[in-house]
Amino acid sequence: MPIFGRRQLQQMLNELGPWLVRSKATDLLKRLENVSADQAIPAEFELALSWALTKVARLEIDRPMGNRTPDIYSPDLLSSAPVSVDVAAISDALLSGQAFMRRAAKIINRTCDEILTGSSAHLHYTFQERSGYVRDEFGRTRFDRRRLITKSFQMDPQLRLALAAWLKNRSTDHPLHWAGKDIKVTISWRDYVHPQSNTFCTMPSLAYDLRENPLYQVLKSKSDQLQNVSNGAHRGVFLGDAGCQLFNDIYRVDRVNNTFSGQQVIETFLADESTIDFVAVFSVKRAMTGSRDSSKNPRIWHLYVFEQKSQKNLDLSCLMHLRDILPAPYLSGYEARSWHEQGMFSAQARGRYLPTSMSIGKQSMTVRISGRALQELMAGRLTVKEFENWTVGGRPNPFEQQLALGWTISSVSYEPKDASADDDYLIFTFKDDPAAAALRLPDELRIKDAK
């Protein structure tokens, strides 16, 4: 759940409670805590957009429409008519072929571990691709590019024999090349392979067809979800950017017309599906492109709205207001997906620590430090070295530094932060203390010895 921090998510859940029946709240909670980014990140978008809508209009969640229940219904979000909206989040998991590549890697890894225990920790997979011009069903020529892996791949006896010979004969100095009906891959042995980075393909995450791509397919599924919305009501789709190349530069123009932009795919869908009135894309990006100083370049929400060309008087300015109400994002879609896959946002994972600051006065020294980091140190979850690295960037431990100077803690206070941070400050004040310093002469002495 990395688009927002855990406190922010809990606050939105609490405030959305009056609009949620128990079964819906339970479902949303389970998806938010799911270990799969494909479950958790879409749930974050659904929660955040529903919560934001309650601030600007009336809301009904999962209102039955025939045998379907669109995520959002509002009688007054749009001035012209009621609106039903379904929410989805799009990532590169399918567009990049990542899902199929990881699935194949897991199948082969299991077999390799059966042949040679622990071997899967060293295996890296480079999947091949093919490209060229083909003719479509209408006889028109178009560019086609595909990864050579399908969802139907299964382990077969021939591949198992090849893997056994490669591993047992210590042939791993040279990669194993394998081509089958559903796969063409090069397997190489490395000293270490991160389990989240053990697959690769030279084919980028782009759309090579206006309709045969995950973005169009998700939009089509949302159109089906909205098919029973009553006549006279508007139909819309909210899309969240969960790390999708098509949204990274949504208006990108391909001069040779071999690939298509997010804008082109969405506009093609709207031309095909006249019942959908608009598609709104919510994406997290830095405020300024090209800036290297992230401290002065915060992540902000960007909104891209595409509407049905036949709609002449549809006022969608309220969506800009909706965007502005959303809480400040913690991470972008790509970052969120990566962090979530590594388990970095589970409740018991290492905290997200506030930065340390220090100030020096004439007779005291003050340190503002992460309360979560200090608690994890005291709980034994962080070593002293890790604590120093995370809180002061490897500089000397401020507690040791002050103790070595003969200064001890004279007071401790607590500085709570709002829901945008998953941490609070503990403020330590240090003062000179004879208990930790060498004894010294009194500050005042008699000027002259007595006669």
Disulfide bonds with the S-S distance in Angstrom:
none
